[in-house]
Amino acid sequence: MSAAFAVWTGWSLHAYNVPVSLMLTAALGVFNAVFGPAADLAAKAGTVTHRCRESGCTFRVQLTGPDSGESRRWQEIAAQHPHHL
Ligand SMILES: [Zn+2]
């Protein structure tokens, strides 16, 4: 979808005799603006984050696509890590 929109943007600029380097820059900008957030959302859909519950500690573990056992193990590690940040 975003690739098609980027090509369409490039093609539209071509009608105005815009140099190829500028068309490519604009098309890539459109592609990144549309595809970047979509890719981030897709990655976050399978991401689990466990944070330390100690007040003021910023320690956290982020897992991508863990099974329940692995997620539980990292949740315990995050809760009991030795040096709070
Ligand atoms: Zn901590």
PDB file of the backbone (N, CA, C, O) and the ligand in Angstrom, with CONECT records:
HET     ZN  A 101       1
ATOM      1  N   MET A   1       0.833  -1.201   0.000  1.00  0.00           N
ATOM      2  CA  MET A   1       0.000   0.000   0.000  1.00  0.00           C
ATOM      3  C   MET A   1       0.872   1.256   0.000  1.00  0.00           C
ATOM      4  O   MET A   1       0.712   2.138  -0.844  1.00  0.00           O
ATOM      5  N   SER A   2       1.806   1.322   0.972  1.00  0.00           N
ATOM      6  CA  SER A   2       2.659   2.506   1.051  1.00  0.00           C
ATOM      7  C   SER A   2       3.601   2.581  -0.142  1.00  0.00           C
ATOM      8  O   SER A   2       3.926   3.673  -0.607  1.00  0.00           O
ATOM      9  N   ALA A   3       4.048   1.414  -0.647  1.00  0.00           N
ATOM     10  CA  ALA A   3       4.916   1.404  -1.822  1.00  0.00           C
ATOM     11  C   ALA A   3       4.154   1.949  -3.031  1.00  0.00           C
ATOM     12  O   ALA A   3       4.696   2.717  -3.826  1.00  0.00           O
ATOM     13  N   ALA A   4       2.892   1.542  -3.155  1.00  0.00           N
ATOM     14  CA  ALA A   4       2.075   2.024  -4.270  1.00  0.00           C
ATOM     15  C   ALA A   4       1.880   3.540  -4.171  1.00  0.00           C
ATOM     16  O   ALA A   4       1.934   4.247  -5.177  1.00  0.00           O
ATOM     17  N   PHE A   5       1.654   4.026  -2.956  1.00  0.00           N
ATOM     18  CA  PHE A   5       1.475   5.464  -2.760  1.00  0.00           C
ATOM     19  C   PHE A   5       2.764   6.215  -3.076  1.00  0.00           C
ATOM     20  O   PHE A   5       2.730   7.305  -3.646  1.00  0.00           O
ATOM     21  N   ALA A   6       3.903   5.625  -2.703  1.00  0.00           N
ATOM     22  CA  ALA A   6       5.191   6.254  -2.992  1.00  0.00           C
ATOM     23  C   ALA A   6       5.433   6.316  -4.498  1.00  0.00           C
ATOM     24  O   ALA A   6       5.901   7.334  -5.010  1.00  0.00           O
ATOM     25  N   VAL A   7       5.116   5.232  -5.209  1.00  0.00           N
ATOM     26  CA  VAL A   7       5.279   5.226  -6.670  1.00  0.00           C
ATOM     27  C   VAL A   7       4.340   6.257  -7.297  1.00  0.00           C
ATOM     28  O   VAL A   7       4.721   6.985  -8.213  1.00  0.00           O
ATOM     29  N   TRP A   8       3.111   6.307  -6.791  1.00  0.00           N
ATOM     30  CA  TRP A   8       2.148   7.282  -7.319  1.00  0.00           C
ATOM     31  C   TRP A   8       2.659   8.712  -7.107  1.00  0.00           C
ATOM     32  O   TRP A   8       2.529   9.558  -7.992  1.00  0.00           O
ATOM     33  N   THR A   9       3.242   8.978  -5.930  1.00  0.00           N
ATOM     34  CA  THR A   9       3.798  10.308  -5.648  1.00  0.00           C
ATOM     35  C   THR A   9       4.919  10.631  -6.628  1.00  0.00           C
ATOM     36  O   THR A   9       4.970  11.727  -7.186  1.00  0.00           O
ATOM     37  N   GLY A  10       5.816   9.669  -6.835  1.00  0.00           N
ATOM     38  CA  GLY A  10       6.909   9.863  -7.786  1.00  0.00           C
ATOM     39  C   GLY A  10       6.393  10.105  -9.184  1.00  0.00           C
ATOM     40  O   GLY A  10       6.891  10.974  -9.900  1.00  0.00           O
ATOM     41  N   TRP A  11       5.383   9.327  -9.576  1.00  0.00           N
ATOM     42  CA  TRP A  11       4.817   9.467 -10.911  1.00  0.00           C
ATOM     43  C   TRP A  11       4.139  10.826 -11.076  1.00  0.00           C
ATOM     44  O   TRP A  11       4.237  11.443 -12.136  1.00  0.00           O
ATOM     45  N   SER A  12       3.457  11.289 -10.040  1.00  0.00           N
ATOM     46  CA  SER A  12       2.791  12.592 -10.090  1.00  0.00           C
ATOM     47  C   SER A  12       3.810  13.713 -10.250  1.00  0.00           C
ATOM     48  O   SER A  12       3.577  14.663 -10.997  1.00  0.00           O
ATOM     49  N   LEU A  13       4.937  13.608  -9.553  1.00  0.00           N
ATOM     50  CA  LEU A  13       5.974  14.632  -9.665  1.00  0.00           C
ATOM     51  C   LEU A  13       6.631  14.606 -11.038  1.00  0.00           C
ATOM     52  O   LEU A  13       7.069  15.640 -11.540  1.00  0.00           O
ATOM     53  N   HIS A  14       6.700  13.418 -11.647  1.00  0.00           N
ATOM     54  CA  HIS A  14       7.306  13.287 -12.973  1.00  0.00           C
ATOM     55  C   HIS A  14       6.562  14.150 -14.001  1.00  0.00           C
ATOM     56  O   HIS A  14       7.172  14.686 -14.926  1.00  0.00           O
ATOM     57  N   ALA A  15       5.256  14.278 -13.833  1.00  0.00           N
ATOM     58  CA  ALA A  15       4.445  15.078 -14.756  1.00  0.00           C
ATOM     59  C   ALA A  15       4.840  16.551 -14.723  1.00  0.00           C
ATOM     60  O   ALA A  15       4.556  17.289 -15.666  1.00  0.00           O
ATOM     61  N   TYR A  16       5.488  16.983 -13.653  1.00  0.00           N
ATOM     62  CA  TYR A  16       5.910  18.385 -13.522  1.00  0.00           C
ATOM     63  C   TYR A  16       7.393  18.569 -13.833  1.00  0.00           C
ATOM     64  O   TYR A  16       7.978  19.592 -13.480  1.00  0.00           O
ATOM     65  N   ASN A  17       7.994  17.596 -14.481  1.00  0.00           N
ATOM     66  CA  ASN A  17       9.414  17.638 -14.859  1.00  0.00           C
ATOM     67  C   ASN A  17      10.339  17.848 -13.663  1.00  0.00           C
ATOM     68  O   ASN A  17      11.346  18.548 -13.759  1.00  0.00           O
ATOM     69  N   VAL A  18       9.989  17.243 -12.553  1.00  0.00           N
ATOM     70  CA  VAL A  18      10.846  17.291 -11.365  1.00  0.00           C
ATOM     71  C   VAL A  18      12.011  16.329 -11.604  1.00  0.00           C
ATOM     72  O   VAL A  18      11.794  15.209 -12.066  1.00  0.00           O
ATOM     73  N   PRO A  19      13.257  16.750 -11.293  1.00  0.00           N
ATOM     74  CA  PRO A  19      14.406  15.858 -11.489  1.00  0.00           C
ATOM     75  C   PRO A  19      14.218  14.527 -10.748  1.00  0.00           C
ATOM     76  O   PRO A  19      13.578  14.460  -9.698  1.00  0.00           O
ATOM     77  N   VAL A  20      14.798  13.475 -11.333  1.00  0.00           N
ATOM     78  CA  VAL A  20      14.639  12.126 -10.791  1.00  0.00           C
ATOM     79  C   VAL A  20      15.128  12.037  -9.348  1.00  0.00           C
ATOM     80  O   VAL A  20      14.509  11.369  -8.520  1.00  0.00           O
ATOM     81  N   SER A  21      16.243  12.711  -9.048  1.00  0.00           N
ATOM     82  CA  SER A  21      16.778  12.630  -7.681  1.00  0.00           C
ATOM     83  C   SER A  21      15.780  13.197  -6.674  1.00  0.00           C
ATOM     84  O   SER A  21      15.638  12.650  -5.580  1.00  0.00           O
ATOM     85  N   LEU A  22      15.087  14.279  -7.018  1.00  0.00           N
ATOM     86  CA  LEU A  22      14.094  14.849  -6.107  1.00  0.00           C
ATOM     87  C   LEU A  22      12.849  13.966  -6.017  1.00  0.00           C
ATOM     88  O   LEU A  22      12.250  13.829  -4.951  1.00  0.00           O
ATOM     89  N   MET A  23      12.462  13.362  -7.166  1.00  0.00           N
ATOM     90  CA  MET A  23      11.309  12.455  -7.142  1.00  0.00           C
ATOM     91  C   MET A  23      11.591  11.266  -6.243  1.00  0.00           C
ATOM     92  O   MET A  23      10.741  10.847  -5.458  1.00  0.00           O
ATOM     93  N   LEU A  24      12.816  10.719  -6.370  1.00  0.00           N
ATOM     94  CA  LEU A  24      13.184   9.562  -5.555  1.00  0.00           C
ATOM     95  C   LEU A  24      13.190   9.926  -4.072  1.00  0.00           C
ATOM     96  O   LEU A  24      12.724   9.160  -3.229  1.00  0.00           O
ATOM     97  N   THR A  25      13.723  11.102  -3.773  1.00  0.00           N
ATOM     98  CA  THR A  25      13.756  11.557  -2.383  1.00  0.00           C
ATOM     99  C   THR A  25      12.344  11.702  -1.827  1.00  0.00           C
ATOM    100  O   THR A  25      12.063  11.264  -0.711  1.00  0.00           O
ATOM    101  N   ALA A  26      11.455  12.318  -2.608  1.00  0.00           N
ATOM    102  CA  ALA A  26      10.078  12.500  -2.152  1.00  0.00           C
ATOM    103  C   ALA A  26       9.371  11.158  -2.006  1.00  0.00           C
ATOM    104  O   ALA A  26       8.654  10.938  -1.031  1.00  0.00           O
ATOM    105  N   ALA A  27       9.570  10.256  -2.975  1.00  0.00           N
ATOM    106  CA  ALA A  27       8.900   8.952  -2.930  1.00  0.00           C
ATOM    107  C   ALA A  27       9.384   8.140  -1.731  1.00  0.00           C
ATOM    108  O   ALA A  27       8.584   7.492  -1.055  1.00  0.00           O
ATOM    109  N   LEU A  28      10.696   8.172  -1.463  1.00  0.00           N
ATOM    110  CA  LEU A  28      11.218   7.444  -0.305  1.00  0.00           C
ATOM    111  C   LEU A  28      10.727   8.046   1.005  1.00  0.00           C
ATOM    112  O   LEU A  28      10.470   7.330   1.973  1.00  0.00           O
ATOM    113  N   GLY A  29      10.599   9.378   1.023  1.00  0.00           N
ATOM    114  CA  GLY A  29      10.067  10.033   2.216  1.00  0.00           C
ATOM    115  C   GLY A  29       8.636   9.606   2.489  1.00  0.00           C
ATOM    116  O   GLY A  29       8.271   9.337   3.634  1.00  0.00           O
ATOM    117  N   VAL A  30       7.835   9.543   1.451  1.00  0.00           N
ATOM    118  CA  VAL A  30       6.442   9.101   1.600  1.00  0.00           C
ATOM    119  C   VAL A  30       6.413   7.648   2.055  1.00  0.00           C
ATOM    120  O   VAL A  30       5.640   7.289   2.942  1.00  0.00           O
ATOM    121  N   PHE A  31       7.255   6.809   1.448  1.00  0.00           N
ATOM    122  CA  PHE A  31       7.298   5.392   1.811  1.00  0.00           C
ATOM    123  C   PHE A  31       7.643   5.228   3.289  1.00  0.00           C
ATOM    124  O   PHE A  31       6.987   4.470   4.003  1.00  0.00           O
ATOM    125  N   ASN A  32       8.673   5.938   3.745  1.00  0.00           N
ATOM    126  CA  ASN A  32       9.086   5.830   5.150  1.00  0.00           C
ATOM    127  C   ASN A  32       8.025   6.371   6.098  1.00  0.00           C
ATOM    128  O   ASN A  32       7.802   5.813   7.172  1.00  0.00           O
ATOM    129  N   ALA A  33       7.375   7.455   5.700  1.00  0.00           N
ATOM    130  CA  ALA A  33       6.365   8.054   6.569  1.00  0.00           C
ATOM    131  C   ALA A  33       5.178   7.115   6.753  1.00  0.00           C
ATOM    132  O   ALA A  33       4.585   7.066   7.830  1.00  0.00           O
ATOM    133  N   VAL A  34       4.832   6.374   5.714  1.00  0.00           N
ATOM    134  CA  VAL A  34       3.679   5.476   5.794  1.00  0.00           C
ATOM    135  C   VAL A  34       4.094   4.102   6.312  1.00  0.00           C
ATOM    136  O   VAL A  34       3.432   3.549   7.190  1.00  0.00           O
ATOM    137  N   PHE A  35       5.177   3.548   5.779  1.00  0.00           N
ATOM    138  CA  PHE A  35       5.557   2.176   6.120  1.00  0.00           C
ATOM    139  C   PHE A  35       6.218   2.088   7.484  1.00  0.00           C
ATOM    140  O   PHE A  35       6.050   1.081   8.172  1.00  0.00           O
ATOM    141  N   GLY A  36       6.961   3.099   7.901  1.00  0.00           N
ATOM    142  CA  GLY A  36       7.672   3.054   9.176  1.00  0.00           C
ATOM    143  C   GLY A  36       6.751   2.816  10.368  1.00  0.00           C
ATOM    144  O   GLY A  36       6.957   1.856  11.110  1.00  0.00           O
ATOM    145  N   PRO A  37       5.742   3.660  10.573  1.00  0.00           N
ATOM    146  CA  PRO A  37       4.823   3.437  11.699  1.00  0.00           C
ATOM    147  C   PRO A  37       4.070   2.117  11.592  1.00  0.00           C
ATOM    148  O   PRO A  37       3.802   1.482  12.611  1.00  0.00           O
ATOM    149  N   ALA A  38       3.722   1.692  10.377  1.00  0.00           N
ATOM    150  CA  ALA A  38       3.014   0.412  10.215  1.00  0.00           C
ATOM    151  C   ALA A  38       3.906  -0.742  10.636  1.00  0.00           C
ATOM    152  O   ALA A  38       3.442  -1.679  11.286  1.00  0.00           O
ATOM    153  N   ALA A  39       5.181  -0.686  10.273  1.00  0.00           N
ATOM    154  CA  ALA A  39       6.122  -1.741  10.658  1.00  0.00           C
ATOM    155  C   ALA A  39       6.328  -1.738  12.168  1.00  0.00           C
ATOM    156  O   ALA A  39       6.441  -2.800  12.780  1.00  0.00           O
ATOM    157  N   ASP A  40       6.377  -0.553  12.774  1.00  0.00           N
ATOM    158  CA  ASP A  40       6.527  -0.463  14.230  1.00  0.00           C
ATOM    159  C   ASP A  40       5.328  -1.091  14.941  1.00  0.00           C
ATOM    160  O   ASP A  40       5.492  -1.806  15.929  1.00  0.00           O
ATOM    161  N   LEU A  41       4.131  -0.822  14.436  1.00  0.00           N
ATOM    162  CA  LEU A  41       2.930  -1.386  15.049  1.00  0.00           C
ATOM    163  C   LEU A  41       2.930  -2.901  14.936  1.00  0.00           C
ATOM    164  O   LEU A  41       2.573  -3.598  15.886  1.00  0.00           O
ATOM    165  N   ALA A  42       3.332  -3.415  13.768  1.00  0.00           N
ATOM    166  CA  ALA A  42       3.371  -4.862  13.570  1.00  0.00           C
ATOM    167  C   ALA A  42       4.374  -5.505  14.520  1.00  0.00           C
ATOM    168  O   ALA A  42       4.115  -6.578  15.066  1.00  0.00           O
ATOM    169  N   ALA A  43       5.519  -4.852  14.719  1.00  0.00           N
ATOM    170  CA  ALA A  43       6.534  -5.401  15.622  1.00  0.00           C
ATOM    171  C   ALA A  43       6.048  -5.363  17.067  1.00  0.00           C
ATOM    172  O   ALA A  43       6.311  -6.287  17.837  1.00  0.00           O
ATOM    173  N   LYS A  44       5.339  -4.292  17.436  1.00  0.00           N
ATOM    174  CA  LYS A  44       4.872  -4.168  18.817  1.00  0.00           C
ATOM    175  C   LYS A  44       3.748  -5.151  19.135  1.00  0.00           C
ATOM    176  O   LYS A  44       3.529  -5.480  20.300  1.00  0.00           O
ATOM    177  N   ALA A  45       3.041  -5.620  18.123  1.00  0.00           N
ATOM    178  CA  ALA A  45       1.924  -6.528  18.357  1.00  0.00           C
ATOM    179  C   ALA A  45       2.391  -7.810  19.041  1.00  0.00           C
ATOM    180  O   ALA A  45       1.657  -8.370  19.855  1.00  0.00           O
ATOM    181  N   GLY A  46       3.589  -8.282  18.730  1.00  0.00           N
ATOM    182  CA  GLY A  46       4.101  -9.505  19.339  1.00  0.00           C
ATOM    183  C   GLY A  46       5.134  -9.249  20.406  1.00  0.00           C
ATOM    184  O   GLY A  46       5.873 -10.159  20.781  1.00  0.00           O
ATOM    185  N   THR A  47       5.205  -8.020  20.909  1.00  0.00           N
ATOM    186  CA  THR A  47       6.232  -7.649  21.872  1.00  0.00           C
ATOM    187  C   THR A  47       5.655  -7.608  23.286  1.00  0.00           C
ATOM    188  O   THR A  47       4.565  -7.083  23.514  1.00  0.00           O
ATOM    189  N   VAL A  48       6.408  -8.171  24.224  1.00  0.00           N
ATOM    190  CA  VAL A  48       6.024  -8.152  25.638  1.00  0.00           C
ATOM    191  C   VAL A  48       7.130  -7.436  26.405  1.00  0.00           C
ATOM    192  O   VAL A  48       8.312  -7.716  26.204  1.00  0.00           O
ATOM    193  N   THR A  49       6.748  -6.519  27.279  1.00  0.00           N
ATOM    194  CA  THR A  49       7.724  -5.784  28.087  1.00  0.00           C
ATOM    195  C   THR A  49       7.471  -6.048  29.565  1.00  0.00           C
ATOM    196  O   THR A  49       6.346  -5.917  30.047  1.00  0.00           O
ATOM    197  N   HIS A  50       8.534  -6.421  30.279  1.00  0.00           N
ATOM    198  CA  HIS A  50       8.455  -6.594  31.729  1.00  0.00           C
ATOM    199  C   HIS A  50       9.332  -5.530  32.365  1.00  0.00           C
ATOM    200  O   HIS A  50      10.492  -5.362  31.989  1.00  0.00           O
ATOM    201  N   ARG A  51       8.772  -4.814  33.328  1.00  0.00           N
ATOM    202  CA  ARG A  51       9.506  -3.744  34.010  1.00  0.00           C
ATOM    203  C   ARG A  51       9.726  -4.110  35.466  1.00  0.00           C
ATOM    204  O   ARG A  51       8.943  -4.846  36.067  1.00  0.00           O
ATOM    205  N   CYS A  52      10.803  -3.584  36.017  1.00  0.00           N
ATOM    206  CA  CYS A  52      11.055  -3.724  37.445  1.00  0.00           C
ATOM    207  C   CYS A  52      10.004  -2.889  38.185  1.00  0.00           C
ATOM    208  O   CYS A  52       9.665  -1.783  37.766  1.00  0.00           O
ATOM    209  N   ARG A  53       9.499  -3.439  39.288  1.00  0.00           N
ATOM    210  CA  ARG A  53       8.439  -2.744  40.030  1.00  0.00           C
ATOM    211  C   ARG A  53       8.977  -1.854  41.141  1.00  0.00           C
ATOM    212  O   ARG A  53       8.212  -1.190  41.840  1.00  0.00           O
ATOM    213  N   GLU A  54      10.306  -1.845  41.301  1.00  0.00           N
ATOM    214  CA  GLU A  54      10.921  -0.990  42.319  1.00  0.00           C
ATOM    215  C   GLU A  54      10.719   0.479  41.930  1.00  0.00           C
ATOM    216  O   GLU A  54      10.942   0.851  40.778  1.00  0.00           O
ATOM    217  N   SER A  55      10.306   1.300  42.870  1.00  0.00           N
ATOM    218  CA  SER A  55      10.044   2.703  42.601  1.00  0.00           C
ATOM    219  C   SER A  55      11.304   3.413  42.087  1.00  0.00           C
ATOM    220  O   SER A  55      12.356   3.351  42.722  1.00  0.00           O
ATOM    221  N   GLY A  56      11.195   4.072  40.959  1.00  0.00           N
ATOM    222  CA  GLY A  56      12.307   4.835  40.401  1.00  0.00           C
ATOM    223  C   GLY A  56      13.254   4.032  39.527  1.00  0.00           C
ATOM    224  O   GLY A  56      14.120   4.620  38.880  1.00  0.00           O
ATOM    225  N   CYS A  57      13.126   2.714  39.481  1.00  0.00           N
ATOM    226  CA  CYS A  57      14.018   1.865  38.683  1.00  0.00           C
ATOM    227  C   CYS A  57      13.495   1.799  37.244  1.00  0.00           C
ATOM    228  O   CYS A  57      12.302   1.600  37.014  1.00  0.00           O
ATOM    229  N   THR A  58      14.394   1.966  36.298  1.00  0.00           N
ATOM    230  CA  THR A  58      13.986   1.982  34.886  1.00  0.00           C
ATOM    231  C   THR A  58      14.326   0.683  34.161  1.00  0.00           C
ATOM    232  O   THR A  58      14.192   0.612  32.940  1.00  0.00           O
ATOM    233  N   PHE A  59      14.763  -0.344  34.887  1.00  0.00           N
ATOM    234  CA  PHE A  59      15.133  -1.610  34.258  1.00  0.00           C
ATOM    235  C   PHE A  59      13.902  -2.243  33.605  1.00  0.00           C
ATOM    236  O   PHE A  59      12.822  -2.289  34.195  1.00  0.00           O
ATOM    237  N   ARG A  60      14.088  -2.724  32.389  1.00  0.00           N
ATOM    238  CA  ARG A  60      12.998  -3.410  31.704  1.00  0.00           C
ATOM    239  C   ARG A  60      13.568  -4.406  30.712  1.00  0.00           C
ATOM    240  O   ARG A  60      14.696  -4.269  30.239  1.00  0.00           O
ATOM    241  N   VAL A  61      12.762  -5.409  30.411  1.00  0.00           N
ATOM    242  CA  VAL A  61      13.126  -6.433  29.438  1.00  0.00           C
ATOM    243  C   VAL A  61      12.031  -6.454  28.390  1.00  0.00           C
ATOM    244  O   VAL A  61      10.846  -6.500  28.718  1.00  0.00           O
ATOM    245  N   GLN A  62      12.435  -6.419  27.116  1.00  0.00           N
ATOM    246  CA  GLN A  62      11.465  -6.428  26.027  1.00  0.00           C
ATOM    247  C   GLN A  62      11.679  -7.687  25.195  1.00  0.00           C
ATOM    248  O   GLN A  62      12.778  -7.920  24.691  1.00  0.00           O
ATOM    249  N   LEU A  63      10.639  -8.495  25.049  1.00  0.00           N
ATOM    250  CA  LEU A  63      10.716  -9.765  24.328  1.00  0.00           C
ATOM    251  C   LEU A  63       9.825  -9.704  23.099  1.00  0.00           C
ATOM    252  O   LEU A  63       8.760  -9.087  23.121  1.00  0.00           O
ATOM    253  N   THR A  64      10.264 -10.340  22.042  1.00  0.00           N
ATOM    254  CA  THR A  64       9.459 -10.402  20.826  1.00  0.00           C
ATOM    255  C   THR A  64       8.984 -11.833  20.622  1.00  0.00           C
ATOM    256  O   THR A  64       9.790 -12.739  20.412  1.00  0.00           O
ATOM    257  N   GLY A  65       7.686 -12.029  20.684  1.00  0.00           N
ATOM    258  CA  GLY A  65       7.084 -13.333  20.437  1.00  0.00           C
ATOM    259  C   GLY A  65       7.465 -14.432  21.402  1.00  0.00           C
ATOM    260  O   GLY A  65       7.713 -15.558  20.969  1.00  0.00           O
ATOM    261  N   PRO A  66       7.522 -14.149  22.722  1.00  0.00           N
ATOM    262  CA  PRO A  66       7.888 -15.213  23.661  1.00  0.00           C
ATOM    263  C   PRO A  66       6.706 -16.155  23.916  1.00  0.00           C
ATOM    264  O   PRO A  66       5.549 -15.760  23.768  1.00  0.00           O
ATOM    265  N   ASP A  67       7.012 -17.429  24.309  1.00  0.00           N
ATOM    266  CA  ASP A  67       5.922 -18.294  24.772  1.00  0.00           C
ATOM    267  C   ASP A  67       5.667 -17.955  26.241  1.00  0.00           C
ATOM    268  O   ASP A  67       6.419 -17.184  26.837  1.00  0.00           O
ATOM    269  N   SER A  68       4.624 -18.519  26.820  1.00  0.00           N
ATOM    270  CA  SER A  68       4.230 -18.115  28.175  1.00  0.00           C
ATOM    271  C   SER A  68       5.296 -18.450  29.211  1.00  0.00           C
ATOM    272  O   SER A  68       5.497 -17.684  30.154  1.00  0.00           O
ATOM    273  N   GLY A  69       5.990 -19.590  29.054  1.00  0.00           N
ATOM    274  CA  GLY A  69       7.032 -19.957  30.002  1.00  0.00           C
ATOM    275  C   GLY A  69       8.204 -18.996  29.961  1.00  0.00           C
ATOM    276  O   GLY A  69       8.722 -18.582  30.998  1.00  0.00           O
ATOM    277  N   GLU A  70       8.613 -18.649  28.758  1.00  0.00           N
ATOM    278  CA  GLU A  70       9.731 -17.719  28.596  1.00  0.00           C
ATOM    279  C   GLU A  70       9.355 -16.337  29.124  1.00  0.00           C
ATOM    280  O   GLU A  70      10.164 -15.671  29.769  1.00  0.00           O
ATOM    281  N   SER A  71       8.127 -15.913  28.849  1.00  0.00           N
ATOM    282  CA  SER A  71       7.666 -14.613  29.335  1.00  0.00           C
ATOM    283  C   SER A  71       7.652 -14.579  30.864  1.00  0.00           C
ATOM    284  O   SER A  71       8.068 -13.595  31.475  1.00  0.00           O
ATOM    285  N   ARG A  72       7.172 -15.660  31.469  1.00  0.00           N
ATOM    286  CA  ARG A  72       7.104 -15.744  32.937  1.00  0.00           C
ATOM    287  C   ARG A  72       8.514 -15.708  33.532  1.00  0.00           C
ATOM    288  O   ARG A  72       8.750 -15.034  34.535  1.00  0.00           O
ATOM    289  N   ARG A  73       9.448 -16.434  32.914  1.00  0.00           N
ATOM    290  CA  ARG A  73      10.823 -16.486  33.419  1.00  0.00           C
ATOM    291  C   ARG A  73      11.447 -15.081  33.399  1.00  0.00           C
ATOM    292  O   ARG A  73      12.104 -14.680  34.360  1.00  0.00           O
ATOM    293  N   TRP A  74      11.239 -14.338  32.306  1.00  0.00           N
ATOM    294  CA  TRP A  74      11.803 -12.994  32.217  1.00  0.00           C
ATOM    295  C   TRP A  74      11.082 -12.003  33.131  1.00  0.00           C
ATOM    296  O   TRP A  74      11.666 -11.020  33.586  1.00  0.00           O
ATOM    297  N   GLN A  75       9.805 -12.281  33.389  1.00  0.00           N
ATOM    298  CA  GLN A  75       9.068 -11.432  34.333  1.00  0.00           C
ATOM    299  C   GLN A  75       9.689 -11.568  35.731  1.00  0.00           C
ATOM    300  O   GLN A  75       9.843 -10.582  36.451  1.00  0.00           O
ATOM    301  N   GLU A  76      10.041 -12.803  36.100  1.00  0.00           N
ATOM    302  CA  GLU A  76      10.681 -13.032  37.407  1.00  0.00           C
ATOM    303  C   GLU A  76      12.080 -12.414  37.447  1.00  0.00           C
ATOM    304  O   GLU A  76      12.484 -11.855  38.467  1.00  0.00           O
ATOM    305  N   ILE A  77      12.812 -12.514  36.349  1.00  0.00           N
ATOM    306  CA  ILE A  77      14.154 -11.916  36.293  1.00  0.00           C
ATOM    307  C   ILE A  77      14.059 -10.397  36.442  1.00  0.00           C
ATOM    308  O   ILE A  77      14.849  -9.790  37.164  1.00  0.00           O
ATOM    309  N   ALA A  78      13.098  -9.793  35.764  1.00  0.00           N
ATOM    310  CA  ALA A  78      12.938  -8.329  35.855  1.00  0.00           C
ATOM    311  C   ALA A  78      12.571  -7.910  37.273  1.00  0.00           C
ATOM    312  O   ALA A  78      12.979  -6.844  37.735  1.00  0.00           O
ATOM    313  N   ALA A  79      11.801  -8.750  37.965  1.00  0.00           N
ATOM    314  CA  ALA A  79      11.375  -8.403  39.329  1.00  0.00           C
ATOM    315  C   ALA A  79      12.497  -8.590  40.345  1.00  0.00           C
ATOM    316  O   ALA A  79      12.457  -7.993  41.421  1.00  0.00           O
ATOM    317  N   GLN A  80      13.500  -9.412  40.021  1.00  0.00           N
ATOM    318  CA  GLN A  80      14.528  -9.731  41.013  1.00  0.00           C
ATOM    319  C   GLN A  80      15.933  -9.356  40.566  1.00  0.00           C
ATOM    320  O   GLN A  80      16.900  -9.885  41.114  1.00  0.00           O
ATOM    321  N   HIS A  81      16.081  -8.479  39.607  1.00  0.00           N
ATOM    322  CA  HIS A  81      17.430  -8.157  39.154  1.00  0.00           C
ATOM    323  C   HIS A  81      18.202  -7.479  40.279  1.00  0.00           C
ATOM    324  O   HIS A  81      17.604  -6.755  41.075  1.00  0.00           O
ATOM    325  N   PRO A  82      19.529  -7.695  40.368  1.00  0.00           N
ATOM    326  CA  PRO A  82      20.302  -7.308  41.562  1.00  0.00           C
ATOM    327  C   PRO A  82      20.576  -5.801  41.723  1.00  0.00           C
ATOM    328  O   PRO A  82      20.598  -5.310  42.852  1.00  0.00           O
ATOM    329  N   HIS A  83      20.775  -5.089  40.671  1.00  0.00           N
ATOM    330  CA  HIS A  83      21.171  -3.679  40.797  1.00  0.00           C
ATOM    331  C   HIS A  83      20.103  -2.800  40.172  1.00  0.00           C
ATOM    332  O   HIS A  83      20.007  -2.712  38.947  1.00  0.00           O
ATOM    333  N   HIS A  84      19.304  -2.149  41.000  1.00  0.00           N
ATOM    334  CA  HIS A  84      18.252  -1.285  40.483  1.00  0.00           C
ATOM    335  C   HIS A  84      18.856  -0.034  39.865  1.00  0.00           C
ATOM    336  O   HIS A  84      19.814   0.535  40.388  1.00  0.00           O
ATOM    337  N   LEU A  85      18.277   0.384  38.740  1.00  0.00           N
ATOM    338  CA  LEU A  85      18.810   1.513  37.969  1.00  0.00           C
ATOM    339  C   LEU A  85      18.144   2.818  38.368  1.00  0.00           C
ATOM    340  O   LEU A  85      18.471   3.871  37.820  1.00  0.00           O
TER     341      LEU A  85
HETATM  342 ZN    ZN A 101      14.974  -2.504  39.447  1.00  0.00          ZN2+
END
